[in-house]
């Protein structure tokens, strides 16, 4: 593979040091097999053309924007991509597991290829763990958007999630990306101790259990509604109501909000859910609810009538309505106290 002219020569030494390669091997010219850390996962490092890279399917994290992206692009123009991305091979293409922002910035910087650690025989479940955990390592959970937090929590709460598997992958990620800093031989039980329950997840991420429940519901939203939530267009409680709707109904709501620039609050969300339960939620009813034309029926206090015989037995015709109400209230208070 031809060398990239935009990559400074000094980067080769950094890659050798980063990946503990022998001085006599050039990662630009050939693939290098790395030490086995986990069974059935062969690792190689090489330079891969950006056109052969695809983002992880359903990647739940947003790419850097603004000043953060500009800084990364400027750094790559000067230094190149110093830390290899992590990919898994899918026949003739490579799916990015870690390094989506590096690839995006490298493309904007004019690079045609980036250094990559290639993993073989990685299942979809393992791949998702790589994506989630590398993002958690790179930035704080507290700095993530609502939809990103929902993706993290949903994975850790899912039946496919294995704490032992997560432990192994966490150790592997630390060894691959930070070999100089990671010297331990222990398991990631020392890194994370979550067992996947709502209580343990809440403890790990400093959340209340009911907040974890909300994020688990949010994961059921379609992407356009998640984006609106991330933009703070409505509250988590509203999003949780919408998450109970069918996907086709959520699409109707997203389209209506997009075309008509309408907002949604908890009352509207509750009404949407009521219409859905009755099978009456369609494009027309969605618009009428979001526009305010259809409103929830007010909660009216039922009127209780007393027969003429009972009224005449306890009250005089000359007594005012207020006097009657006072007597009824006191009588009821005494009745319930005795009960």
KAPE-V324867 format. One record per backbone hydrogen bond with DSSP energy under -0.5 kcal/mol. NH is the residue of the N-H (numbers start at 1). CO is the residue of the C=O. If there is no record, write none. Layout:
# KAPE-V324867
nh=NH co=CO
nh=NH co=CO
This chain:
# KAPE-V324867
nh=5 co=3
nh=7 co=4
nh=8 co=6
nh=11 co=8
nh=12 co=9
nh=13 co=10
nh=14 co=10
nh=15 co=11
nh=16 co=12
nh=17 co=13
nh=18 co=14
nh=19 co=15
nh=20 co=16
nh=20 co=17
nh=21 co=16
nh=25 co=22
nh=27 co=25
nh=29 co=26
nh=30 co=26
nh=32 co=45
nh=34 co=43
nh=41 co=38
nh=42 co=40
nh=44 co=118
nh=45 co=32
nh=46 co=116
nh=48 co=46
nh=48 co=114
nh=50 co=112
nh=52 co=49
nh=53 co=50
nh=54 co=94
nh=59 co=56
nh=68 co=65
nh=69 co=65
nh=70 co=66
nh=71 co=67
nh=72 co=68
nh=73 co=69
nh=74 co=70
nh=75 co=71
nh=76 co=72
nh=77 co=73
nh=78 co=74
nh=79 co=75
nh=80 co=76
nh=82 co=80
nh=84 co=82
nh=85 co=115
nh=86 co=98
nh=87 co=117
nh=88 co=95
nh=89 co=119
nh=90 co=93
nh=93 co=90
nh=94 co=52
nh=95 co=88
nh=96 co=54
nh=97 co=86
nh=98 co=86
nh=103 co=99
nh=104 co=100
nh=105 co=101
nh=106 co=102
nh=107 co=103
nh=108 co=104
nh=109 co=105
nh=110 co=107
nh=111 co=106
nh=114 co=48
nh=116 co=46
nh=117 co=85
nh=118 co=44
nh=118 co=116
nh=119 co=87
nh=119 co=117
nh=120 co=42
nh=123 co=121
nh=127 co=123
nh=128 co=124
nh=129 co=125
nh=130 co=126
nh=131 co=127
nh=132 co=128
nh=133 co=129
nh=134 co=130
nh=135 co=131
nh=136 co=132
nh=137 co=133
nh=138 co=134
nh=139 co=135
nh=143 co=140
nh=144 co=141
nh=149 co=145
nh=150 co=146
nh=151 co=147
nh=152 co=148
nh=153 co=149
nh=154 co=150
nh=155 co=151
nh=156 co=152
nh=157 co=153
nh=158 co=154
nh=158 co=155
nh=161 co=158
nh=166 co=162
nh=167 co=163
nh=168 co=164
nh=169 co=165
nh=170 co=166
nh=171 co=167
nh=172 co=168
nh=173 co=169
nh=174 co=170
nh=175 co=171
nh=176 co=172
nh=177 co=173
nh=178 co=174
nh=181 co=178
nh=182 co=178
nh=183 co=181
nh=190 co=187
nh=191 co=188
nh=192 co=188
nh=201 co=197
nh=202 co=198
nh=203 co=199
nh=204 co=200
nh=205 co=201
nh=206 co=203
nh=207 co=202
nh=211 co=208
nh=212 co=208
nh=213 co=209
nh=214 co=210
nh=215 co=211
nh=216 co=212
nh=217 co=213
nh=218 co=214
nh=219 co=215
nh=220 co=217
nh=221 co=218
nh=225 co=222
nh=226 co=222
nh=227 co=223
nh=228 co=224
nh=229 co=225
nh=230 co=226
nh=231 co=227
nh=232 co=229
nh=233 co=228
nh=239 co=235
nh=240 co=236
nh=241 co=237
nh=242 co=238
nh=243 co=239
nh=244 co=241
nh=245 co=242
nh=250 co=246
nh=251 co=247
nh=252 co=248
nh=253 co=249
nh=254 co=250
nh=255 co=251
nh=256 co=252
nh=257 co=253
nh=258 co=254
nh=259 co=255
nh=260 co=256
nh=261 co=257
nh=269 co=265
nh=270 co=266
nh=271 co=267
nh=272 co=268
nh=273 co=269
nh=274 co=270
nh=275 co=271
nh=276 co=272
nh=277 co=273
nh=278 co=274
nh=279 co=276
nh=280 co=275
nh=281 co=275
nh=282 co=280
nh=286 co=282
nh=287 co=283
nh=288 co=284
nh=289 co=285
nh=290 co=286
nh=291 co=287
nh=292 co=288
nh=292 co=289
nh=293 co=288
nh=294 co=288
nh=295 co=293
nh=300 co=298
nh=305 co=303
nh=311 co=307
nh=312 co=308
nh=313 co=309
nh=314 co=310
nh=315 co=311
nh=319 co=316
nh=324 co=320
nh=325 co=321
nh=326 co=322
nh=327 co=323
nh=328 co=324
nh=329 co=325
nh=330 co=326
nh=331 co=327
nh=332 co=328
nh=333 co=329
nh=334 co=330
nh=335 co=331
nh=336 co=332
nh=337 co=333
nh=338 co=334
nh=339 co=335
